[in-house]
Amino acid sequence: MKPLEWAPWALAVIVTGWVAAVLTAPVLPAWPAAIVYGVSSLVCHQLPERSFHWGAAQFAVCARCTGIYIGAALATVAAAAIDPARAMRLRPFVRLVLFTSAAPTLVTVAAEWLGVWAPSHAVRLAAGLPLGASVMAIVALTLNYEQWLLRRHVPHPPPRP
C-alpha cells in the first residue's frame, strides 16, 4: 500500500463514526451524549424548533447540520472507494462543485433571514446534503495532495556566481 492510500478510508471511518454519534446522541448514555452535544454546540445553534427529535430528545445538531453531516459521511465513503485516477478528472471542477452545492443552503438561509420562507426540517436537511457531500469529498480526494498539485515545471533561476 502506498503512503496515505489508507487515509481516505480512515477519514471515512472517523466521519461516519462521528455522524453516527450525532444521530444517536438522543439515545446515548448521559456522559457520551453530553460530549456529543457539547462538541456539536461549537458549530451548530442547536435550536429545538429547527432540530429533529427522537421522542422528546432533540438531535445534537439542527436539521440543516444533520443534512451536512449525512452528506459528509456518504461522500467520504464514496471518495474512499473511488479510483484516485478518476478523482483527478474532477480537479478542474472543484470550485464549480463547491459553489453549486452551497446554493441550496444559501437559498434556504437567505429565505429564512429575509422572512419570506420557513423551510421544513426535511427541506433544511436536503439543502445541507450536497454541501456536506462536496466539501468532504474534496477533502477526502485531496488527502494525497501531490496527486492534486498542478505539475507545472517552474524553472529555477540560474545559480549566482
C-alpha positions as CSV (number, residue, x, y, z in Angstrom):
1,M,0.0,0.0,0.0
2,K,1.4,3.4,-1.0
3,P,1.8,6.1,1.6
4,L,-1.5,7.7,2.6
5,E,-3.5,5.3,0.5
6,W,-5.3,4.3,3.7
7,A,-6.1,7.9,4.6
8,P,-9.4,8.3,2.8
9,W,-10.7,5.1,4.4
10,A,-9.5,6.3,7.9
11,L,-11.3,9.6,7.2
12,A,-14.4,7.7,6.2
13,V,-14.4,5.7,9.4
14,I,-13.9,8.8,11.6
15,V,-16.5,10.9,9.8
16,T,-19.1,8.1,9.7
17,G,-18.5,7.4,13.4
18,W,-19.0,11.0,14.3
19,V,-22.2,11.2,12.3
20,A,-23.4,8.1,13.9
21,A,-22.7,9.6,17.3
22,V,-24.5,12.8,16.4
23,L,-27.6,11.0,15.1
24,T,-27.8,8.6,18.1
25,A,-26.9,11.2,20.7
26,P,-30.6,11.4,21.9
27,V,-30.4,7.7,22.9
28,L,-26.8,7.5,24.1
29,P,-26.0,7.2,27.8
30,A,-25.6,10.6,29.6
31,W,-21.9,11.1,29.5
32,P,-21.2,10.3,25.9
33,A,-24.3,12.2,24.9
34,A,-23.0,15.3,26.8
35,I,-19.7,15.1,24.9
36,V,-21.5,14.9,21.5
37,Y,-23.9,17.7,22.4
38,G,-21.1,19.9,23.7
39,V,-18.8,19.4,20.7
40,S,-21.8,19.9,18.3
41,S,-22.7,23.2,20.0
42,L,-19.4,24.6,18.7
43,V,-20.6,24.5,15.1
44,C,-24.4,24.5,15.4
45,H,-27.0,26.7,17.1
46,Q,-29.0,23.6,18.2
47,L,-32.3,25.5,18.2
48,P,-35.1,23.0,19.2
49,E,-37.5,24.4,16.7
50,R,-35.1,23.7,13.9
51,S,-33.9,20.3,15.0
52,F,-35.2,16.7,14.6
53,H,-36.2,14.9,17.7
54,W,-36.2,11.2,18.8
55,G,-39.3,11.2,21.0
56,A,-38.7,14.1,23.4
57,A,-35.0,14.2,22.9
58,Q,-33.5,16.7,20.4
59,F,-30.8,15.8,17.9
60,A,-27.3,17.1,18.7
61,V,-27.5,19.4,15.6
62,C,-30.2,21.2,13.7
63,A,-31.8,19.7,10.6
64,R,-29.5,21.6,8.2
65,C,-26.4,20.4,10.0
66,T,-27.9,16.9,10.1
67,G,-28.0,17.0,6.3
68,I,-24.5,18.4,6.0
69,Y,-23.2,15.6,8.3
70,I,-25.0,12.8,6.5
71,G,-23.8,14.2,3.1
72,A,-20.3,14.3,4.5
73,A,-20.4,10.7,5.7
74,L,-21.8,9.4,2.4
75,A,-19.2,11.4,0.4
76,T,-16.2,10.2,2.5
77,V,-17.2,6.6,1.9
78,A,-17.7,7.2,-1.8
79,A,-14.4,9.2,-2.1
80,A,-12.5,6.4,-0.4
81,A,-13.9,3.9,-2.8
82,I,-13.3,5.9,-6.0
83,D,-10.1,5.2,-8.1
84,P,-7.7,8.1,-7.5
85,A,-7.1,8.4,-11.3
86,R,-10.8,9.0,-11.8
87,A,-10.8,11.6,-9.0
88,M,-8.1,13.5,-10.8
89,R,-10.6,14.3,-13.6
90,L,-12.7,16.2,-11.0
91,R,-9.9,18.7,-10.2
92,P,-10.9,21.4,-12.8
93,F,-14.5,21.4,-11.4
94,V,-13.8,21.7,-7.7
95,R,-14.9,25.4,-7.4
96,L,-17.9,24.9,-9.5
97,V,-19.0,21.9,-7.4
98,L,-18.5,23.8,-4.2
99,F,-20.5,26.9,-5.3
100,T,-23.2,24.8,-6.8
101,S,-23.6,22.5,-3.8
102,A,-23.7,25.6,-1.5
103,A,-26.5,27.1,-3.4
104,P,-29.4,25.2,-1.8
105,T,-28.1,26.0,1.7
106,L,-27.6,29.7,0.8
107,V,-31.1,29.9,-0.7
108,T,-32.8,28.4,2.4
109,V,-30.7,30.5,4.8
110,A,-31.4,33.7,2.9
111,A,-35.1,33.0,2.6
112,E,-35.3,32.4,6.4
113,W,-33.3,35.6,7.2
114,L,-35.4,37.7,4.9
115,G,-38.6,36.2,6.4
116,V,-40.0,35.1,3.1
117,W,-40.0,31.3,3.8
118,A,-39.6,29.0,6.7
119,P,-38.5,25.7,5.2
120,S,-39.4,22.4,6.9
121,H,-36.8,20.2,8.6
122,A,-36.8,17.9,5.6
123,V,-36.0,20.9,3.2
124,R,-33.2,22.1,5.5
125,L,-31.8,18.5,5.6
126,A,-32.0,18.2,1.8
127,A,-30.4,21.6,1.3
128,G,-27.4,20.6,3.5
129,L,-26.7,17.2,1.9
130,P,-24.9,18.5,-1.2
131,L,-22.8,21.0,0.8
132,G,-21.6,18.4,3.2
133,A,-21.0,15.9,0.5
134,S,-19.0,18.2,-1.8
135,V,-16.8,19.6,1.0
136,M,-15.9,16.2,2.4
137,A,-15.5,14.6,-1.0
138,I,-12.9,17.3,-1.9
139,V,-11.2,16.8,1.5
140,A,-11.1,13.1,1.1
141,L,-10.0,13.2,-2.5
142,T,-7.2,15.6,-1.8
143,L,-5.6,13.7,1.1
144,N,-2.9,12.7,-1.3
145,Y,-2.0,16.3,-2.1
146,E,0.7,15.6,-4.6
147,Q,-1.9,14.0,-7.0
148,W,-3.9,17.2,-7.0
149,L,-1.0,19.6,-7.5
150,L,-0.8,21.2,-10.9
151,R,2.5,19.8,-12.0
152,R,3.8,22.8,-13.9
153,H,7.5,22.9,-14.5
154,V,8.9,26.1,-13.0
155,P,12.5,26.6,-14.0
156,H,14.8,27.5,-11.2
157,P,16.9,30.7,-11.6
158,P,20.5,30.0,-12.5
159,P,22.9,29.9,-9.6
160,R,24.7,33.2,-8.8
161,P,28.4,33.2,-9.5
